[in-house]
């Protein structure tokens, strides 16, 4: 059973815990296909979404997850809060805590913010992305998608492409996939894929065409427009030439390879339209599975004992 009060990251999870979350998420998928998309598992519980960064998929899927488990939900936006009046992060959270919620879901630009929150709150914390550190539920939904399509996570060749340096998604996926004897290769411009990543047990190949050979999973990362400058690579045109995923490049991977992307997609930058919308793309499956994974996480950190049925 999953006995943790918090989900801060993937790095310290055991394979058995990851499998248990994924198995629970499998059971949650059925809920979203019902006419009445709701179970009473978290009835009487209150979930607070503390989002200090913009988000679409993550925020909405956590909202849906809480509501489908019958929890009460409070959405917090940092930009419209008393933080703009000078209140500190800790004071803000402790004031919300005084209203007796049960679970905090936090997204913040500062790495370590979820860990910091868990150090002083008496309630459960779920990390929805902290800086360039981790994004655990994204890695879990990616794993669920791969497991659905491939039957297993074991022994796959995975290629992660793009801005690995700033990617919390890449880190969480590396931490998760190395539990399953996968061969992980990183590819991207040298400044965005430093050699130090090899210390995590992955390979680095700057020639994308070579990196893709025989890949079972191709995971593209968003090039963050706010970080685009000559510091990391000369120009978008240069990036497209060497690292954009095209139909021709995709053919270098295994013929049954899956294409993943955490979103939002910069169409015409890291992905061509034909690839993003192609038969090998499972991007929308990732979104669907995101709700199920977040339902599973909220359920399990709450104790996972309440009934899932109507």
Secondary structure as GFF3:
##gff-version 3
##sequence-region A 1 310
A	DSSP	alpha_helix	15	29	.	.	.	ID=ss1
A	DSSP	three_ten_helix	30	33	.	.	.	ID=ss2
A	DSSP	beta_strand	46	51	.	.	.	ID=ss3
A	DSSP	alpha_helix	57	68	.	.	.	ID=ss4
A	DSSP	beta_strand	72	77	.	.	.	ID=ss5
A	DSSP	three_ten_helix	78	80	.	.	.	ID=ss6
A	DSSP	three_ten_helix	82	85	.	.	.	ID=ss7
A	DSSP	alpha_helix	89	97	.	.	.	ID=ss8
A	DSSP	beta_strand	103	108	.	.	.	ID=ss9
A	DSSP	alpha_helix	113	120	.	.	.	ID=ss10
A	DSSP	beta_strand	124	130	.	.	.	ID=ss11
A	DSSP	alpha_helix	136	150	.	.	.	ID=ss12
A	DSSP	beta_strand	157	161	.	.	.	ID=ss13
A	DSSP	alpha_helix	168	177	.	.	.	ID=ss14
A	DSSP	three_ten_helix	178	180	.	.	.	ID=ss15
A	DSSP	beta_strand	183	187	.	.	.	ID=ss16
A	DSSP	three_ten_helix	190	192	.	.	.	ID=ss17
A	DSSP	three_ten_helix	195	200	.	.	.	ID=ss18
A	DSSP	beta_strand	203	204	.	.	.	ID=ss19
A	DSSP	alpha_helix	208	212	.	.	.	ID=ss20
A	DSSP	beta_strand	217	220	.	.	.	ID=ss21
A	DSSP	three_ten_helix	225	227	.	.	.	ID=ss22
A	DSSP	alpha_helix	236	243	.	.	.	ID=ss23
A	DSSP	alpha_helix	247	250	.	.	.	ID=ss24
A	DSSP	beta_strand	258	261	.	.	.	ID=ss25
A	DSSP	alpha_helix	273	276	.	.	.	ID=ss26
A	DSSP	alpha_helix	283	301	.	.	.	ID=ss27
###
